Structures are given as structure tokens and as C-alpha cells.
Amino acid sequence: MRCIIWGALEYPLMNRRDFVKTAAGAILADTWTSRLSRAVVEAPADLVLWSGKVATVDREFSFAEAVAVRGDRIIAVGANRDAERLIVPDTRVIELDGRLVVPGFIDAHAHLEGYALSLLHLDLRDTRSFAEIAGMVSAEARKHAPGEWILGRSWDQNDWEAKDMPTHGVLTEAAPRNPVWLVRVDGHAGIANRAAMERCGITPRTISPEGGEILRAPDGSPTGVFVDAAMHLIALHIPEPSPERLAGAIAAASDNCLAAGLTCVHDAGVSPETIALYKRLIDGDRLGIRVYAMLGDPGSGDAAAYFTANRVAGYANSRLEVRSVKLLMDGALGSRGAALFEPYTDRPGYTGLLTTTPERALAVSRAALETGFQACIHAIGDRANHLVLDAYERALRARPASDHRFRIEHAQTVSPADIPRFAALGVIPSMQPTHATSDMPWAEARLGPERIKGSYAWRKFLDYGSIIPCGSDFPVESINPLLGFYAAVTREDLSGNPPGGWRPEECMTRVEALRGFTAWAAYAAFQDSILGSIEPGKFADMVVLSRDILTIAPGGIPATVPDYTIVGGKVRYERRT
């Protein structure tokens, strides 16, 4: 069935040509009319978004009244009256009533499989104490047979009155006969109870692995907290969910993304087995979003051969793409694993963790250039960012590439001298706006008043000529891109604090924030020719929003919801009222 989406604009419509010339900027009604006239002869539209405010996010950030779609592609963008010519008898009509249409939101850094798994586990987000978590675990233990694992995700000691890292005592009491493993919100630390540590052979003599730390009590015994590489000492012993259960969770995660307005996610670090599962879900039409997947660390083998063997180009009309690799240079700031030049302000003498070596980052970057792959390296601390930039610079000096689009994932705390190096080297800072508003209550305590000036420094990056593809890092943060948009333009929490924003000089404009979640994210995945804006020839990935996030008061942005999410010309989500 063909579909038209239409309604009444919130602007006067007595002269639609004037609307196109003013609100739509460079779009000319006469040119669009002739284009549509040809389109009518060649092919009618299957979908028309009609009488709305269409933010095309093209180069001029122009606006239009209507969008015409045939199959999975946009065939025309422009004036309302001309779109009517594309209607045929079997066209379906849906009223818009002037709502804003934007390109489908793209999350430039997320963990789809991790989010799917989190749907199967205890959700510990927004807990107010470790005792509250222990109560949740105790209740869960009553549902499990002795010896079965209890898993959870997203605790954050910074949300508790006692902000020190927890110890396993109350967790051991809550589930003495079940191994328990609860991952911190950032995914870079976890806490195990005694049963889990015994199951995994952890004793006071267990040595912290390189790139990780086992936190210890004054007597040397493990507290239960394992940071970064040390997490593997527990995680490797946890049984994997069945393929059927995992597939169902990923399908549910995809549906949740669509309901949030996401049409594509950059999945930061997946295995070949997960890629094969994504293909099966796509083939069965159970994965409605597009996935730009980064391969996980290739290990000690031949990286170039690994990349070549696992590349996926435009699978199922670009529903899945694999041409990038994700490495971890350091840990996270919240668990004090981010690698810093100088010690943490709130942990004297400690500078964090390097989870890989500069030499390895260089070798993987060289292999990426050799095979046409994209390197995407996680770096949060200023030292980690510096080392990744050095590795990229050395790799590019040895093998110049004009369009490599190498990325640093997070670029969270960067030395002032290194910020201009991103644009100079063509390295893309892939950043997550809600990290700033989540971290602002404690970030300065970690870094001090001077170092914080190079943290979450969006305006500085933009002023030096970088683009910022925006993401969420879900399940670390919410999957809702509108919360990221709100954080980017306000730097306030959902209660409006602090008034005027935390370090407001680093805010993005609304145009920049929308580009960050659309056109810039598409560019960061080499997909700017097919995604990221509403232009003829591109895939018809669009979102119809309940409010105009470009003009409403900032406080109204978080309450905005998608009314329709369209992927490849197909309505994948429709809000029921």
C-alpha cells in the first residue's frame, strides 16, 4: 500500500512558493515542480510526507514542505502542491498537521548486542545505594536455582550517598549460593560476590592482569570490584545465552531503537559470530534498523587478513555494513580507568590504565589503511587520546590516505594542544553528549579545574574545524537520541540543572546537534552519500516528531517523541495515541 503523510503547516500557506524560498532556503519551487513532473511520468510515489516542516539537513540546512519516496529511496523534496501529483489511487494518506520531519537519527557509538543483553538482566540504573542493589539481588536469587548466575548492569556509585567503590560483603549475603556479576554503568568495571569469585578461582594471590585492576581491601583480599581487563577474569566464566534467546533480545532491542527514532546505529565492537546473527535477523526481517558494525579487537593474529575476511559491504540494501575496527586504548573516567598524563585529583599517584599498547594501535591502524578499513579507537583520558593521535599520525605518514575517516571514540578529556590535531589529521572525534550531563556532578573532582577545560569540549572541537558525530554509548546511557540532542544544546540535566548549563561555552547549536545525530554520523561511517539527510537518491530514512525540536523551549525537547520512524521507505514504528 502506498502512503502519504500530510497535514497543515504551522506557517501561513497562502503563498507556498514564498514558503519554499524562505523556510527552505535554497530550494526553488519551479525547479522542484519540473523535477516532480518528470517523476510522475517515470514513477508515482509510494510514500509522501506532506504539509510538514521537513528539515532536510542538506548542505544549506534547507527546509521543505514535502518529501516523495518510491521504494526505499527519496525521489523528490520540495513544495506541497507538486507532491500531490505523485498520488495514485492506492496511495495511503496520513495526516501530519505541520509536524517536524528530520532524517532518521543515527547513533554514532552504541552497543546493540550489549543493550540487548541488558534487557535480559537486572537493570540497576538510578539505584540510590548498594544496599538497594543487594535487595534486588536477594529477590532475584529466590527465582534462581543454587549455582545459577545472577547478572545485572548499570550501577553507578556516583549516584549513591557513599560514593566509594562498593565491596562484595552485602552482595555475598544477598545471594550466598549464586554467583553474582554486576557490571558498572560504563561497562569498564564490575562487582562479583564471593560465590562468583570462588567459581572463577579468584584468591588474594590472583594478580591483576595488564590493563586491568583487582581492587583490594587493606589486607590484600579482593573487594569484588574488577576494572577493565580484570573483568575478563569473571566474564569468561559466565555462560552465553542460547542463540535463540540472544536473537530475541536483539530483535527487541531493535524495536526499542525504532520507537526512539533511531534508524541506524554504529555498533562499537562486535564479533564475527554476532555479525552472522545480524545477517540472519535481517534476512528474517527481525532487525528493523541499519547497523554499521565495528569489528572487535582482532587479537594477536593477522589483522589485515581478519579485516578482509570479515568485511561486509552493503548487505541487504545497506542494512548491514562492516568496514571498521574498534580498539580500547584506556578505560573510563567513572571507574578511574581513563589514562591521564597526571594523577587523578581524587586518587593521588594514580594515572589510570592503558588497555592496549601504542605499538598495537599503530599496527592495527596500518592494517586498516592497507585494507581500506576504518580505525575507531576508544580513548577517554588525555594521555590515551594523545597516544592514539600519535599512532594515527605515524600510520598516515607511512601510508597517506586522503579519506581515511579514522575516529577516536569518546575523545572525552583531551589536552588543549591535541584538540586542533584532530582536524589537522582528519581524525573524527565521535562523542556522546549525555556523557557530559551524566558525568558533570563528579568529573571535575576526578580531573581538577584546569584539566576539565579540555573535557567534553564540543565547541572547541567545532571551532577548530572538526565535525562531531553524536552517539549515546547505550546501554551506558539511554537509547533516546533526543536526550542526547537536549544535552548537546543545553548541557543541563533533565531537571534543568545547572541553570544555563554546565560549562555552557561548550554547547552546540541545534543545527549542529541535529547534524551530529544525522549527517555527521553518516559521514563518520562513509554513508553520507546514502544516509544522513533528506535528499533525492538517498535512502528514505526519516522520523516524524511530535514537537519541533528546532524551535521549542529547550525544556520541551526531552518530552518530544517520534510519531513515525521510517527506514527505507517503510514505516517501522508508528506511535499509537
C-alpha positions in Angstrom: 0.0 0.0 0.0 1.3 3.4 -0.9 1.3 6.1 1.8 1.1 9.9 2.0 1.8 11.7 5.3 0.2 15.2 5.3 -1.4 17.9 7.3 -1.5 21.6 7.9 1.7 23.6 8.3 2.2 25.8 11.3 3.1 28.6 8.8 0.8 30.7 6.6 0.3 28.8 3.4 -1.4 31.4 1.1 1.8 31.6 -0.9 3.6 28.2 -0.8 6.3 29.4 -3.3 7.3 32.1 -0.7 7.5 29.4 1.9 9.8 27.3 -0.1 12.1 30.2 -0.9 12.2 31.4 2.7 11.9 28.5 5.0 13.5 26.1 2.6 16.4 28.4 1.8 17.9 27.3 -1.5 15.1 25.1 -2.7 13.4 26.7 -5.8 9.7 25.8 -6.4 9.9 26.0 -10.1 12.9 23.6 -10.3 11.1 21.2 -7.9 7.9 21.4 -10.0 9.7 20.3 -13.1 11.5 17.6 -11.3 8.3 16.2 -9.9 6.6 16.4 -13.3 9.2 14.1 -14.7 8.9 11.9 -11.7 5.1 11.5 -12.2 5.7 10.1 -15.7 8.5 7.8 -14.6 7.1 6.5 -11.4 4.5 7.6 -8.8 5.4 7.8 -5.1 4.8 5.1 -2.6 5.2 7.5 0.3 4.8 11.3 0.5 5.5 13.3 3.6 3.1 16.2 3.1 2.5 19.6 4.5 5.1 19.4 7.2 8.3 21.2 8.2 10.9 19.0 6.6 14.4 19.7 7.9 16.5 18.2 5.1 19.8 18.6 6.9 21.4 19.1 3.5 24.5 21.3 3.0 22.4 24.5 3.4 20.2 23.1 6.1 17.2 23.9 4.0 13.6 23.2 4.7 10.7 21.9 2.6 7.1 21.0 2.7 7.0 17.6 1.2 9.1 14.5 0.5 8.3 11.9 -2.1 9.5 8.3 -1.8 9.4 5.4 -4.2 10.6 2.0 -3.0 13.3 2.6 -0.4 14.6 5.9 -1.9 13.7 9.5 -1.8 12.8 10.7 -5.3 12.0 14.4 -4.6 11.9 17.1 -1.9 10.2 20.4 -2.1 6.8 22.1 -2.4 3.5 20.7 -1.2 1.3 21.3 -4.2 3.6 19.5 -6.6 3.8 16.4 -4.3 0.1 15.9 -4.9 0.8 15.0 -8.5 2.6 11.8 -7.3 -0.5 10.4 -5.6 -2.1 7.4 -7.2 -5.4 5.6 -6.3 -3.7 3.1 -4.0 -1.7 5.7 -2.1 -2.4 5.8 1.6 -2.7 9.2 3.3 -1.7 10.0 6.8 -2.1 13.5 8.3 1.0 15.3 9.7 -0.5 18.6 10.9 2.7 20.5 10.4 5.0 18.3 12.5 8.7 18.3 12.0 10.4 15.7 9.9 14.1 15.0 10.3 16.4 12.4 8.8 16.5 9.2 10.7 18.6 9.5 13.8 21.9 7.7 13.7 23.6 6.7 17.0 27.3 7.0 16.1 28.5 5.0 19.1 26.4 2.3 20.7 26.5 -1.4 21.7 23.4 -3.1 20.3 24.3 -6.6 21.5 25.2 -5.2 24.9 21.9 -3.3 25.1 20.1 -6.5 24.1 21.8 -8.5 26.8 20.9 -5.8 29.3 17.2 -6.4 28.6 17.8 -10.0 30.0 19.5 -8.8 33.2 18.8 -6.8 36.3 18.6 -3.1 35.5 20.5 -1.3 38.2 20.3 2.2 36.7 19.2 5.0 39.1 19.6 2.9 42.2 20.4 5.1 45.3 22.6 2.7 47.3 24.4 -0.6 47.2 22.0 -1.9 49.8 19.2 -1.3 47.4 21.0 -3.3 44.8 21.6 -6.1 47.3 17.9 -6.2 47.9 17.2 -6.6 44.2 19.8 -9.4 44.0 18.2 -11.1 47.0 14.8 -11.1 45.4 16.3 -12.4 42.1 18.1 -15.2 43.9 14.7 -16.6 45.0 13.9 -17.1 41.3 17.1 -19.0 40.6 18.3 -22.4 41.5 21.5 -22.6 43.5 24.6 -22.2 41.4 22.8 -20.2 38.6 24.4 -16.9 37.7 22.6 -13.6 38.5 23.6 -10.8 36.2 23.0 -7.1 36.3 24.1 -3.9 34.6 24.4 -0.1 35.1 25.1 0.6 38.8 27.0 3.9 39.4 28.5 4.6 42.8 28.5 8.3 41.9 24.7 8.3 42.3 24.9 7.0 45.9 25.4 8.9 49.1 28.5 6.8 49.8 30.5 7.3 46.5 33.3 4.9 47.1 33.5 1.7 45.1 31.4 -1.0 46.8 32.7 -4.2 48.4 31.1 -7.6 48.0 30.0 -8.2 51.6 26.3 -7.4 51.3 26.2 -8.9 47.8 27.6 -12.2 49.2 25.0 -12.1 52.0 22.2 -11.4 49.5 22.9 -14.5 47.3 25.3 -16.8 49.1 24.5 -19.8 46.9 24.5 -18.0 43.5 27.4 -16.4 41.7 26.6 -12.7 41.0 28.2 -10.4 38.5 27.0 -6.8 38.2 28.6 -4.5 35.6 29.1 -0.8 36.2 27.2 1.7 34.1 30.2 2.5 31.9 30.9 -1.2 31.2 34.5 -0.8 32.5 34.1 -2.3 35.9 32.0 -4.9 37.7 31.5 -6.3 41.1 31.3 -10.1 41.9 30.2 -11.8 45.1 32.2 -14.4 46.9 30.4 -17.3 45.1 31.3 -15.8 41.7 35.0 -15.3 42.7 35.2 -18.8 44.1 33.6 -20.1 40.8 36.3 -18.2 38.8 39.2 -19.2 41.0 39.9 -15.7 42.4 42.0 -15.6 45.5 44.1 -13.0 47.3 47.1 -14.3 45.3 45.4 -13.6 41.9 47.4 -11.0 40.1 45.8 -8.0 38.3 46.2 -8.5 34.5 47.9 -5.9 32.4 45.4 -3.2 31.5 43.2 -4.0 34.5 43.0 -3.8 38.2 41.5 -6.0 41.0 40.6 -3.6 43.8 41.7 -4.9 47.2 40.9 -4.4 50.9 43.8 -3.3 53.2 44.5 -7.0 53.9 45.0 -7.7 50.2 41.8 -9.6 49.7 39.7 -8.8 46.6 36.9 -6.4 47.3 34.9 -7.9 44.5 35.4 -5.0 42.0 37.3 -5.7 38.8 38.3 -2.9 36.5 38.8 -3.1 32.7 40.9 -6.1 31.6 40.5 -7.7 35.1 36.8 -8.0 34.3 37.6 -10.9 32.0 38.7 -13.0 35.0 35.0 -13.2 35.8 33.2 -12.6 32.5 34.9 -15.6 30.7 33.2 -18.0 33.1 29.7 -16.8 32.6 27.6 -19.0 30.2 26.5 -17.4 27.0 22.7 -17.1 26.4 21.3 -19.5 23.9 21.3 -18.2 20.3 17.5 -18.1 20.3 17.4 -16.1 23.4 20.0 -13.7 22.2 18.3 -13.3 18.8 15.0 -12.5 20.5 16.8 -9.9 22.7 18.5 -8.2 19.7 15.2 -8.1 17.8 13.5 -6.5 20.9 16.4 -4.0 21.2 16.0 -3.1 17.5 12.3 -2.4 18.1 13.1 -0.2 21.0 15.6 1.8 18.9 12.9 2.3 16.2 10.5 3.6 18.9 13.2 6.1 19.9 13.6 7.3 16.4 16.9 5.5 15.6 17.2 4.2 12.1 20.9 3.3 12.2 23.4 2.5 15.0 27.2 2.3 14.8 27.8 -0.9 16.9 31.1 -0.4 18.6 32.9 -3.7 18.8 31.3 -7.0 17.7 32.4 -10.5 16.8 32.1 -12.3 13.5 29.5 -14.6 15.2 27.4 -11.5 16.1 27.7 -10.3 12.6 26.4 -13.6 11.3 23.5 -13.4 13.7 22.6 -9.9 12.5 22.5 -11.2 8.9 20.1 -13.9 10.0 17.9 -11.4 11.8 17.9 -9.1 8.7 17.1 -12.0 6.4 14.1 -12.8 8.6 13.1 -9.0 8.8 13.6 -9.0 12.6 16.2 -6.3 12.7 14.5 -3.1 11.5 17.4 -0.7 12.0 20.6 -0.4 10.0 23.8 -1.4 11.6 27.3 -0.1 10.9 29.4 -2.6 12.8 32.9 -2.2 14.1 34.8 -5.5 14.4 36.2 -6.1 17.9 39.9 -6.3 18.6 41.4 -8.8 16.1 43.8 -10.2 18.8 47.3 -11.3 18.0 46.7 -12.7 14.6 47.0 -11.1 11.1 44.8 -8.0 11.4 44.7 -7.3 7.7 43.5 -10.8 6.9 41.0 -10.6 9.7 39.6 -7.4 8.3 39.4 -8.8 4.7 37.7 -12.0 5.8 35.0 -10.2 7.8 34.2 -7.2 5.6 30.5 -6.8 4.7 29.6 -4.3 2.1 26.0 -3.0 1.7 24.3 -6.2 2.9 20.6 -6.2 2.1 20.4 -2.7 0.7 22.9 -1.3 3.2 21.1 -2.8 6.3 24.5 -4.0 7.5 28.0 -2.7 6.8 31.3 -3.9 8.3 34.4 -1.9 7.4 35.8 -0.7 10.7 37.6 -2.0 13.8 37.2 -0.9 17.4 40.2 -1.0 19.9 40.3 0.2 23.5 43.3 2.4 24.4 42.1 3.0 28.0 39.3 2.6 30.5 36.6 5.0 31.7 36.7 8.1 33.8 33.9 7.0 36.2 35.9 3.9 37.3 39.2 5.8 37.1 40.5 3.7 34.3 40.9 6.6 31.8 44.6 7.1 31.1 45.8 10.5 32.2 49.1 12.3 32.0 48.9 13.5 35.6 47.3 11.7 38.5 43.7 11.8 39.3 42.8 14.7 41.5 40.8 12.3 43.7 43.3 9.5 43.7 46.8 10.9 44.1 49.6 8.9 42.5 47.2 7.0 40.1 47.0 7.8 36.4 44.6 5.2 35.1 45.1 2.2 32.7 46.3 1.7 29.2 44.3 -1.3 27.9 46.4 -1.7 24.7 49.9 -0.5 23.7 50.7 2.3 21.4 52.6 -0.2 19.2 49.4 -2.3 18.8 47.3 0.8 18.0 49.9 1.7 15.3 49.9 -1.9 13.9 46.1 -2.1 13.7 45.9 1.4 12.1 48.4 0.4 9.5 46.5 -2.8 8.7 43.3 -0.7 8.4 44.9 1.6 5.9 46.2 -1.4 4.0 42.8 -3.0 3.6 40.6 0.1 3.3 39.2 -0.3 6.8 38.5 2.4 9.3 40.2 2.5 12.7 38.0 3.5 15.6 39.9 3.6 18.9 38.3 4.3 22.3 40.2 7.0 24.2 38.9 8.9 27.2 41.9 10.2 29.1 44.2 12.9 27.8 47.1 10.6 27.6 45.1 7.9 25.7 43.9 10.5 23.2 47.5 11.8 22.7 48.8 8.2 22.1 46.1 7.4 19.6 46.7 10.6 17.7 50.4 9.8 17.6 49.6 6.3 16.3 47.3 7.6 13.6 49.8 10.3 12.5 52.6 7.7 12.2 50.4 5.3 10.2 49.2 8.0 7.9 52.8 9.3 7.4 53.8 5.8 6.2 50.7 5.2 4.1 48.9 8.5 3.2 45.2 8.3 2.7 43.1 11.3 1.7 39.8 9.9 3.0 40.6 7.5 5.9 38.0 8.9 8.3 39.8 7.4 11.3 37.9 8.0 14.5 38.6 8.4 18.2 35.6 7.1 20.2 34.7 9.4 23.1 37.6 12.0 22.9 36.4 12.9 26.3 39.4 14.5 28.0 41.9 16.0 25.6 44.9 18.2 26.2 44.4 21.7 24.6 47.3 21.2 22.3 45.8 18.0 20.9 42.3 19.3 20.0 43.5 21.0 16.8 45.3 17.9 15.8 42.0 16.1 15.1 41.1 18.4 12.3 44.6 18.6 11.0 44.9 14.8 10.7 41.3 14.3 9.5 40.6 12.3 12.7 36.9 12.4 13.7 36.0 12.9 17.4 33.0 10.6 18.0 31.4 11.9 21.1 28.3 11.3 23.3 26.5 14.4 24.6 24.8 12.7 27.5 28.1 11.6 29.0 28.7 15.3 29.9 25.4 15.7 31.7 25.8 12.3 33.4 29.4 13.0 34.5 29.2 16.7 35.4 28.4 16.1 39.1 31.8 14.4 39.7 34.0 14.9 36.6 35.9 17.9 38.0 36.6 16.0 41.2 38.4 13.5 39.0 40.3 16.0 36.8 40.6 19.3 38.7 39.7 22.8 37.5 42.3 23.1 34.7 42.1 19.7 33.1 38.3 19.8 33.0 38.6 22.6 30.4 39.6 20.1 27.8 36.8 17.7 28.7 33.5 17.3 26.8 34.8 20.2 24.8 32.4 20.2 21.9 32.7 23.9 21.0 36.5 23.8 21.0 36.5 20.9 18.5 33.9 22.5 16.3 35.8 25.8 16.3 38.9 24.1 15.2 37.1 22.6 12.2 36.1 19.1 13.4 32.7 17.6 13.0 31.2 15.7 15.9 29.2 12.6 15.1 27.0 12.1 18.2 26.0 8.9 19.9 24.9 7.6 23.3 27.1 4.7 24.1 24.0 2.8 25.1 23.4 0.8 27.3 25.7 3.2 29.2 23.2 5.9 28.5 19.6 5.9 27.3 18.9 4.9 23.7 16.8 8.0 23.2 18.7 10.4 20.8 16.5 13.3 21.8 18.1 13.2 25.3 21.5 13.5 23.5 20.2 16.4 21.4 19.0 18.1 24.6 22.3 17.6 26.4 24.2 18.9 23.4 22.3 22.2 23.2 21.8 22.8 27.0 24.4 20.9 29.0 21.7 20.6 31.6 20.2 17.6 33.3 16.6 16.7 32.9 15.7 18.9 35.8 17.2 21.9 34.1 20.3 21.9 36.3 22.6 23.7 36.4 20.6 26.6 35.0 22.2 27.8 31.9 24.3 24.6 31.6 27.5 23.1 32.9 30.4 24.9 31.1 27.8 26.4 28.7 30.5 27.8 26.4 30.9 24.2 25.0 27.3 23.9 23.9 26.3 23.0 20.4 23.7 24.9 18.4 20.5 23.0 17.5 21.7 22.8 13.9 25.0 21.3 14.9 23.3 18.8 17.3 20.9 17.6 14.6 23.8 17.3 12.1 25.6 15.3 14.8 22.9 12.7 15.0 22.3 12.6 11.2 24.6 13.9 8.5 27.8 13.9 10.5 27.1 10.5 11.9 26.5 9.2 8.3 29.8 10.8 7.2 31.7 9.1 10.0 30.5 5.8 8.6 31.3 6.6 4.9 27.5 6.6 4.4 26.9 10.3 3.7 26.0 9.6 0.0 23.1 7.4 1.1 22.1 8.4 4.6 22.0 11.4 7.0 19.9 13.9 5.0 16.6 14.1 3.2 17.7 14.4 -0.4 16.7 12.7 -3.7 18.6 9.5 -4.3 19.2 8.8 -0.6 17.5 6.1 1.4 14.2 7.2 2.8 15.1 7.0 6.5 13.1 9.7 8.3 11.5 10.5 11.7 8.3 12.4 12.3 8.5 14.2 15.6 5.7 15.2 18.0 7.3 18.6 18.5 9.6 21.0 16.7 12.9 20.5 18.5 14.5 23.2 16.4 12.2 26.0 17.9 10.5 24.8 21.1 11.8 25.9 24.5 14.7 23.6 25.5 12.8 22.1 28.4 10.3 20.6 25.9 12.9 18.6 24.0 13.1 15.6 26.3 9.3 15.2 26.2 9.3 15.0 22.4 8.7 11.6 20.9 8.7 10.0 17.4 5.3 9.7 15.9 6.7 7.7 12.9 10.0 6.1 12.2 10.6 5.2 8.6 13.5 3.1 7.4 14.0 2.5 3.6 10.6 3.9 2.9 8.8 1.5 5.3 7.0 2.7 8.4 8.8 0.7 11.0 7.3 2.4 14.0 4.0 4.3 14.5 3.0 5.8 17.8 -0.4 4.8 19.0 -2.4 7.5 20.7 
